[in-house]
Amino acid sequence: MKVLDKKQFEKINVFGTGNPNEAFAKYFIGKSFLNPLTNPQETAVFLANVTFEPGCRNNWHIHHAKSGGGQLLICTAGEGWYQEENKPPVSLTAGTVITIPAEVKHWHGAKKDSWFSHIAVEVPGENTSNEWCEPVNDEEYNKLEDK
């Protein structure tokens, strides 16, 4: 369900918006927010609710790992996009789960006309790291259409 009104979105964003995602702002177009759900010092799996304002998306990026690794996205509110390099975009709605293997270049974010939240799960692995790449430019992003 698309939600453009922030107050309405807050009512359905069950895991909470959290604080501005300032540490990673340089890797996003638009504003994103981060609400950690687990403490990385206390558990092997880090989960965070990431919220994107309408039109916000992260840069292309790759989750590297010698073995294991990657990321899971569990979509919880609003509508967004996910795209792997050289593949068509996937429309995201609450309840959608995306499995992203290590070494796959991809991006994700909100649709132009909706707030969007997903729980991001960092999959444990050996020698994991993230590589941030180029932004998803406006020309690419504006071509996305609901199917």
N, C-alpha and C positions, 0 to 999 in steps of 0.2 A: 504494500500500500504506500503510495507516494504521500509524503507529508512535507509541505513547504513551511508551515507555521511552526516556529521553534517551540512555543509553549505546548502545542498539541503533541509534537514529537517527544518532548520530555515526559509526557504522560505514558507513552508506550515504550520508551527506552529503558527497559527494566533493569539493566545493569549500570545505568547512570552515565552521564556524559563525562564526568571527571574534569580535569584541568586542561588548559591549552597545552598542546603538544609542542612546546617551545624547543625541546632538545632536538626534535627532528623536523622542525618547521622548514628548514632549507631544502628538504626532500619532498615537499608538498606544494601544490598550487592550491591556494585557498587555506581556510582554517580547519585544523583537525584538533581533536581532544582525546586525551588518554586517561582511562580509569583502570589501573592495575587491579586484577582480581586475585592474583597470588603474589607472594613475595619470593623473588628468585633466590634469596638466601635461605629460604625455608623449604623449597620444593624443587624437584628436578624439572618441572614443567611450568613455564611462565605463560600466563593467560592475561590478556588485557582487553577491555572493551574500547574499541577505537571508534570515534564518532567523527563524521565528515559533514561539514556544512554543504548545502547544495552547490554543485560544481567542483567541489574539492576532490582532488585525487593525488595519490603519491606518484613519485617518479617510477619509471621502470626500475626494477631491481631483481637481484638474484640472491637466493639463500644458498650459500656454498656449504658443502660438508664432504668429508672424506667417506663417511658412511652415515646412514640415517639422515637426520636433518629435514629441512623443508618447513612448510607452514600449513596450518589448517585455518580456514576462515569459517566461522559459524555466524551466519547473518541473523541479526536479531530484531532490527527495526528499520523502517524506511525502504528505500530502493537504491541500488548501486550497480556498478559495473566491475567485472573482472576480465582481464585479457592476458593471454600468453602470447609471446612473440610469434608472429606468422600464423595466428589462429584468430577466428572471429571472436568478438566480445561476447561475454555471457552476462545476461541480465540477472541481478541479484535481488532477492526479496527475503523477508523473514522466513527462516526455516531452511534456506539454501546452505549446503555445506560444500566447500571447495577444498580439495586436497591438492597441495602444491608440492611436487617433489623437489628435492634439492637440485640445483643447477638449471632451473627453468626460469627464464627471464619473463617477468610479468609486472602488472600494475593492478591496483584496485582503488575504488573511490565511489563517491556519490553520483547520482544522476544530476543533471542540471536543475531539475525541478523537485528535488527531494533531499531532506536530511537522510543520513544513512549510518547505521552502526553495525559492526561485526565484532565478534570475539576473535582475536588473533591468538593462535596457539603456536608457540615456537616448538617444533618437533626436536627432541633431543637427538644429538648425533655426535660424531667424532670430528673434531677440528671445524666447528661451525663458524660461519661469519656471514655478514651481509655486504653485498656490493651494491651501492646506489649508482644508478645510471642516469641517462638523460630524462628530462621531464616529458610528460605526455602533453604535447603542445595543443593549443586551442584548435588548430585546424583538424588534427586527428580526433580530438575529443568531441568537437562539434558535429562530426560526421556520424556519431553514434545515435542510433534510433531504436526505439522499442519495436520489437518484432511481435 
